[in-house]
Structures are given as structure tokens and as C-alpha cells.
Amino acid sequence: MNAAGASSARSTEKPTFQELMEGLPVLGRCGDWTVRVSGLSTDSRRVLPGSLFFALPGLRSDGHAFVDEAVGRGAAAVVSWSPVAGIPAVAAAQVAEPRKVLAEVARRFHGHPERALLLAGVTGTNGKTTVSTLLRHLLQSDGSSWGLIGTVRYHLGRRSVPSYKTTPESADLAGFFRQMADAGCAGACLEVSSHALDQDRVHGFRFAVAGFTNLTRDHIDYHGDLQAYFAAKRKLFDGGTGASPGVCAVNVDDEHGRALAAACREHAAVISYGRAAEADLRAEDVTLDPLGAAFNVRWRGATARFVSSLPGAYNVENVLCALAMAAGLGRDPLALAPAVADFPGVPGRMERVANGQDYHVYVDYAHTDDALRNALGMLRAITPGRVLCVFGCGGNRDRGKRPAMTAAVAQLAHRAWATADNPRRERIEDIFADMRTAPGGVANVEFVPDRREAIALAVAEARPGDCLLVAGKGHETTQEFADTVVPFDDRQVARELIALRRGRAS
């Protein structure tokens, strides 16, 4: 990369299109490449004068169809995977892999901020948010500052903003890393989604440590089958992102994790974790209760006792993953026991809702059959009374998940209320029809289209000693109906309904 590209983020003189594209494979070109670029955009609606617009192929539309809009808004240059000879008045390049080019150009435009940061990325079906948030908490226990990119929030060093995507596009990611580096962050903890890996959003970013939690059925509507889904996850570990991680932290209690760990050992250092005897970092003597867990962690012949406010055996695995990743970054995992004990939890991840009631209420993001089985199975083991559950299945997503999710709830909850999650453009009656095909039947499941009403029915049903799980949306504060997004927060709604029931009783 040339000097102009490296200094572009801090220089008053912006890089030229030629400098940003130097050495990258180009199939076709037109226009004046000496034009200067003042920003990057993948959304024609966000183009500002002087922007470089990347016309990316998408699931529902081709970004090339929006080139005229981008040019009309003042784009100085365009990169597209379609021929660019007909684009008027701006510099343009046709490339075969626009997302990989975007990732490289983004790093150049922002002066390669990732070189000043240690990157720790975690992937897997469940647990990414808990692991990444906990890992940041552990790493900051020595007084250093770490950024966070994930489902709930982006912590960028000097500021924190709500998340809009688990793993953002590489253009935004490089900009976030620039803010972290300028704020003096030592590194960044990232959730890395399968979509991000498949779409090259982290291409070329080298991770000091990569963690794998587990793999169960999810996003099959996008990937096609479980094998393709796993192949996308593997890219974080096998060099498929353009750079292999320094250390791989892998859950060997998971069958896909065992296969991944074996493959990783051929080209990288591996820290295996779990409860299995062969795990490098393992949990022993685990005890669980409604308020969390206590367990021993064994590492390199030594043992320490850990106490965590995160309930459930699967959260023990999440703690182990964060500890293994911390070890991959050179920390002593056993010395982090006090920091684990201090961790307050993650919004919407087995978050307790307490409003003076004599039964437990948890709100969780569980939206796969495996996550529901883990959550409900854990609650069955620690609840003296009944386990109640409110849940739903998202619209315009993998229909095959719906019977499996419903079967998990029907088998493990004493009573359940199926309701709307994010129906999007799909009729709730059609979603319910898929859910009713659950193997084993749905005799203990009541179908209630309105989510607030479903939660109200569950709260009214709860008795002393019972536990109610409101699953599926977790930290989310809205519901999606077709083209409409309405405010809805399971935690707030549950808190209001608990207070309303207490008021009526008094």
C-alpha cells in the first residue's frame, strides 16, 4: 500500500481513487481515477458528495441497479461487479470480487487501523454475544481499554452506539477500528457471524485469536444446509478470510468443534475447552442454581474456583470460551476468576426481570431449538415449581426451524404460549401452521398472535416457585411487521405486567 492511502484517515488531503485501487485486480475501468475520495458507502441512500460507492450483489437486489442514484447524490467513483463502461461522469472499476476489494480499500482509506489492535473474534450458533462481552470485560480488568463489535452495542473507545448488525460491512468495520485505535484501545472483541464470513466482511483482517462456541441448525434459509453453514464458520479458522488466526479456541464438547480443532492443529495453535477430559481448559465440579453457577477451572495442571452470575451449563461453556480466548492473548485464565465473578451479564441473555414477584422471570435471545433446549433444560433442573415459556418463530426465515423449536418447548416447558416474534412479511397464521407440525404434538402450547397478550397470560399463570422464560428477542426493543417496526421490549413489557398483576392482587 502507498503512503497516501496509509495516511488518508488523518490527512486533510483525501486519497485518490487510483491510490485506493493500486494493485487490485480490475476487469474494466473508465473515468478519471485521479479524483479524490472523501468516504466509502455501500448504500446509495447514504452517499455523500465525494464518496466511493460499492455496488455489491445482494440477496434481493443488485447494487449495480442503484449506481445512477449514487452518482446523482454526488458519488465520485464506483466499484461494481458488473461492467462499468456505461457509467457517466465518474471514475469506475469493474472487479470480480467487490466485497474483498471493499475490505482492502476500507483498510487503506482508514490507514490500516487494525494493525494497531489485537483482534479477538468469536463465531458459532449460540453464545457469541455473551462470550465477546465477557471477554472484553476480562481483558479490561487490567485497566486497558478494548472495543466491542456485536449484536447489542458497538463500543468504540470514546463512545458507544447501538448495534445495527452483528458484524457490519468491512467499510464500517475499518472505520470503527480507526476510532478504537485513535482512542487508545489495545484491541477489539468481535462477534463474527456466518453471514459476515460468507460475505467477506472480515476479509484480510487478521485475528490474534478466534473462538468457536458450537454449531446447531440456524440460517439454513441463507446457507442452504448445515454443511454450508459450518463451511462459512470454518473460514474464520482455516485462512478463508485471507489470514489465519494466531490461536484457535475451540469447544471440544461440540462434535463440530472436535472436527474443527483437529483441522486447526495442522496450521495454528489450539486451545481446546469444555468439560471433556481431553480439553486443555476444562470445567469440573459444576453446581448450578437460579442465580448462576460455581465450578472449578483446570488449566495446565492448576485449578481455581470460579463463581458466575450467568445461569446454566451452557453459560459455563461460554465462560470457558472467553477464558480460552483470553489465554490465547497471553492472559492467565485462572487469575481471571475475580473478573468473572464481577461480570454483570449481557442485556437480553438470560436477563432476570425482578419486580417484587415470588416467581422467576428471564428474558433470553434463544431462537433455535438447541438454544431453547439448553435454556429450558437448565431451568427445569433448578426450578422447584413449573417452567413456563413464551416464544415465537421469525417470519421470512428458515421454516424448518419452526417444528424443531416448538418441539423443544413442548417437551421441556410445563406450559407454553407460542406468539409473534418478528413476523416480517409473513402471516402469523402461516408461521403457526409450521409450528403446529412439531413432532410429539403441541398439547401444552397455546397459540396467541399478540406477544403482549401471550406474556400477560404467562405472568397470570405463574405461581410461587415457578419460572417463566420469555424467549426469542432478548435485548431487542422493536418488532418487525411487514414494512413497519414498532417498539416492543420483552423486559419492559414483563416488568409492567408483573406490576399490574401485583396491583390487582393488592
N, C-alpha and C positions, 0 to 999 in steps of 0.2 A: 504494500500500500504506500502511496506517496505522501509527502509531508502535508500537502494541502488538505488531503482527506483526513489525516490524523488530527489536525488542529481545528477542523471546521466547527466543532461544537463550541469553541471558546473564541474563535477569531471573529472579528467584525465582518470579514470578507468570507462569504459562503463559498463552498466548493462548487466547481463546475460539474456539469453532467458528465463530461469526459473524465474528470478525475474520479468521480464515484464509480464509473463503469470500467475503469482502466483494468485490462487483463481479463475481464469476464467474457465468457463465450456469448457471442451475438450472432443471430441468424440474419438480421436485417436492420438497417438504420436509415434515418432521414433527419433533416433539420440541422440546426446549428448546435453542436454539442459543447460549445464554449459558454452556453447560457449558465448562469449561476442558480443553484438550488437552495431555497430557504427552508424547506421542510419536506417531510415524506407523508404520503397518505395512501391508504388502501380503500378509502370510502370517498366516492365522488362528491358526496354531500359535505364532506369536511375539508375539501380542497380550498386552500387559500392562494392568493397570487404568489407565484414563485415556487409552488410545490412541485415535487416529483410524484406523479400518480402511478401507482402499480395496479394494472388491470388484471386481477387474479381470477383464475377459474374457480367457480363456486358450485355448491350442490344444486342450487335453484336458479342461478343466473351466471352469465359470463361477464366478468368485469369489463371486457372489451366493449360491451354494449353501452357503457357509461363514459367512454372516452370523450365524446362530444360534450357531455355535461361538465367533465373535469376541465376540459380546455376552456369552456365558456366561463368557468369560475376562476380562470387565471393560471391553470397549471403551466409550468414552464417546460416540462418534459414528461414523457410517458414511457413506461416499460410494460410490454404485453407479450403474451404467448402467441397472439395472432399477428398476421402481417401488419406492418405499420406504415407502408408506403403511402397510403391514402390519408394519413393524419395531417391536417393542415396546420401551418403556422407554429409548430412546436418541435423540439427535438424529441426523437422517439427511438426505441430499440425493441426489436423482437428477440425474445430469448426462449429457450426450450423449457427451462425450469424457473419460472418467475419467483416462486417462493424462496428458493435457495439464493437467487440473486438479491431478493429483498433483504434477506438476513445479512448477506455480506455488505450490501450498500448501507444498511442501517448501522452496522458496526463502524463502517468508515465515516459515515456522516456524523456520528456521535463521538468519534475519536477513540474507538475501541475501549469503552469503559469497563468491559468485562475483564480486561487484563489487570485491573486494579482490585478485582473482587474474587473471593473464593465462592464458587457456585456449588450449592448443595441441592440436588433435585430428587424428588420422590415421586414415584408412579405406582400404579396398582388400582384395583377397582375400588376398594374401601380403605379409609384411614389416611388419605393424603393430607387432608386439611389438619387433622389432629397431629400427625407426625411433623408436618412443616412448621406449624405454630409452636408445638412443644420444642422442636429442635432450635428454633430461633430463641425461645426462652432460655434454653440450656446454654446456648453459645453466648448469650448476653450476660450470663451470670458472673462472668469475669470483668464486667464493666465495658466490654466492647459493644459496638453498635452493628446490628445486622438488619438487612432489608428482608422483606417477605413479599412474595407474589403468590396469591392463592385465591380460593373460591370466595372467601369472606371479605378480605381487605388487601390493599397493597400498602405496605409500609416502606417508604422511600427515603428514610433517613431523617429529613427535616419535616416531613409531612406524611399523613396517612389519608388514603382516599378509599371509598367503597370499590369493591371489585366489580367489573362488568363481564369478565370472562376468566375462567380458571387460569389458563395460560394465554396471555394476549399475543397478538401478532408480533413478529420479530421487530417491526419498526417501533412499536410502543415499548417492547421489552428493552431494546437498546436505550431508548430514552429514559426509561425507569432506572436502568443501571447507571446511566450518566448522573442522574440525580443522587443515587446512592453513593457513587464514588465521590462526587463533589461534597456530599455531606459527611464523608469520612467513614463510611461503613466498611467493615472488614470483609463482608461478603453478603450473599443473599440466599435465602431458603426458598425454593420454588416447588409448587405443585406442578407436575408435568403431565398433562392429560394425554390420552391416546390420540385425540383429535390433533393436538399440537404436534405430536410426534409424526403422525401421518402427514400433516400439512407443513412440515419443515419449519415450524415456528421457532424451534430452538436450534436450527441447523448452524453448525460452526461454533456454538457456544460450548466451551469445554467445562465439564463439571468435575470439580475436585472429588466429589463423592456422589454416587447415585444410589437411591434406596428403592427396594421393591417390597410392597406390602402383601399383596395377594392377587389372585385373578379369579373372578366369577363372571357369570353372564351379565353383560351390560353393553350398551351401544352397538348391539348387533344390527340395528337398523342402519347404522353408518358403515360398520366394518364388514358386514355380511355373514361372518361366522366367528366362532371363538378362536379359531386358529389365526385368522387375520387380525383379530383384536390383540392376541398375545404377540403376534409379529410386530405390531405397532409399538407395544410396550417394550419389546426387546431392543428397539432402536436406541433407547437411552443407554444401553449397556454394551452393545456389540459394535459400536462405531457407526451405526446407521445415521447418526446425526452429523457425521463428518469428523467426530472426535470422540475417542473412548474416554470414560471416566477414570480418574486415578484409582478410586476404591469403589467396590460394589458391595452394598449392604443388603443382604437378601434373606427373606423369610423362608427357612427350610422346613417349616411346618406346613407350608403350602406346596402341593405337588408341582405346580408350575415354577415355584421358587426353587425347588430342588433341581429341576432341569436347568433353570437359568444359572444357578450357582455353579453347576458343573461346567456349563459353557463359558462362563465368565473367567473361571480359573485358568483358561488357556491363554488369556491375554491381559488379565488385570488382577490386582489384589482383591480378595474376597473376605468380607466379614459376614459369616452366617449367623443368624439369630433365630430364636424360637424357644420352644420347650423341649425339643428333641435332644437326645443325649449327645448327638454329634455337633450341635450348634456351638460356634465359637463363643457367643454371648447368649446365655440362656437363663430362663426364669425357673425357679424352684420354690417349693413350699408356698404356693399361692393360696391366699384366702381372700374371699370376696364378700362384700356387703353392699347395701344400697348407697352408701356414701363413698365407695371407692374400692381399692384393693391394696393388699400388702403382699410382698413377695421378696425372695432373695434373688439377686442377680449374680451369676458366676461368670468371671472373666479372667482368663489366663491364670487359673489356679487360686484366685482370691474371690471372696464373696462379700457382698454388702446387702443390707436390708433396705428395701425401698417401700415407701408409702405413697400412694397416688390417689387423688380425688376423682380419677376417671374410673367409672364403674365397668365391670365386665372383663372376661378373659381376653376378648379381642383388643381391649384397650391396654392390657398388659403387653400384647404383641406390638401395639403402636408405640408404647414406651420403649420397648426393646429396639424397635427400628430407629427411633430418634437417638437412642444411646449408641447404637452401632454406627450410625452416620456421624455422630459426634466423635466416636473413636477413629473413624476414617479421616477426620480432620485433625487428629492428633490429641484429642482430649482423653483424659482418663474417665471412662464411663462410670466407674464405681464412685468417683468423687462427686458425681452429679446428683447423688441421692437427695441432698437438701433442696436443690433446684427443682427436682421432680415433685417433691412434697409441696413446694411453693406454687406450682403451676395452677392457675385458677380455672383452667378448662377452655373450651372453644365455644363461641356462640353457636347455638343450634346443634351441638354434638352432645347428645345425652345431657342436655342442659336441664337442670332441675327448676321447676316452677313452683315456688313456695309462697302461699298467700294465706297461711294460717290453717290449712286443711289438715285432716287426720289421715290422709292417704297421699301417696307419692304421685307426682306428675312429671314426666320427662318429655322434652321435645327433641327429636332427633332427625337427621337428614336421611336415614335409611330408606333407600329407594330401589333396592334389589332384593331378590329372595334371600340371598346369603346374608346381607346386612340385617334384614328383618329377623331371620333365624337367630343370628348372633344376639341381636338386641333382646328379642323376646325370650330366647333361651336363658340368657343371663338374668332377666327379670324374674322368670319362673323360679330360678334357683335361689333368689334372695328375697322373694316376696312372700310374706306369711299368708296373705289373702289371695285374691284373684288378680290376674293380669288382663287388663283391658287395652284395646288398641283402636286408634283411628288412623286410617291410611288411605292412600289413593294411588292411581297409576297415571302417569303423564300421557297427554294426548299427542298424537303425531310422533310417537316414539315406538320402540320395539314392542310389538303386540305380544310376542312370545313370552315376555317377562310377566305379563299380567296374571295368567293362571298360576304360575310358579310363586309369585309374590302372595297371591290370595291364599294358596295352599299353605304357605308358611305361616301366615297369620291365623288361618282357620285351625291349624294343628296346634299352635302354641299359645294362642290367646283364649281365655275363657269366654270372652265376648268381644266382638269387633264391629266397627262401623266403617264400611267402605264408602268413600266420598270423593269429591273432586280434588285433584292435585293441581296440576296446570293443564286444563283440558285443551288449551290452544284452539285449533280449528276443528277438533273432533267432538262429536256429540257425546255427552256423558253417558247416554243410554248405550251407545256402541262400546264404550270403554267397559261399562258394567257387564255387557254381554260377554266380553272376553274373560272378565274376572270370574264370572259365574261358571266357567268351564273348568275351574280348578279341580284337579284330581283329589278325591276324598270328600268333595262336597263343601257347601258353604252354609250349613245349617245354623251355625253360630255367628254368621255375618249378616248384619243389616245394611242395606244399601240406601244411603241418604245423599242425594245430589249436592245439597248445600253444606259446605265444610263447617261453617259456624254452627249450624244445627247439629251436625254429627258430633262435634266436640261438646256441645251443650248436653246432648243425650248421654255421652260417655261420662261427663262430670256428674250429671244427675244420678248415674248408676253407681258411681264409686262409693265404696263403704270403707270404714276404718280398716287399715291394713292392706287395702288394695293398691295396685299400681297401674296408672294409666300412661300409655305411650302414645304420643301424637307424632306420627312418622311421615317422612317424605319431603318436607320442605325446610326443616331445620332453621337456619338463620335467615331464610328468605322473608322478605317483607311485602311481597306482592303475589298476586295470582294472575295467570295469563288466560284470557278468554278471547279466542279469535284475534282481532286486532286491538283488543282492549287489555290494559294492565290496570288492575285495581289493588288498592292497599289491603294487605292481609298478612298478619304476623301471628303464627300459631301461639307464640309465647304470650303476647299481649291478649289475644282472644281467650286463651285458657285462664290467664290471671283474672280477667274481667268476669268470666263465667263462674270461676271459683268464688269470687267475691259476691256475685249475685246470688249464688246458692246459699252462702253463709248469711247474707242479708235476709233472705226469705225464711231461713231456719230460725233466725233470731226474732 
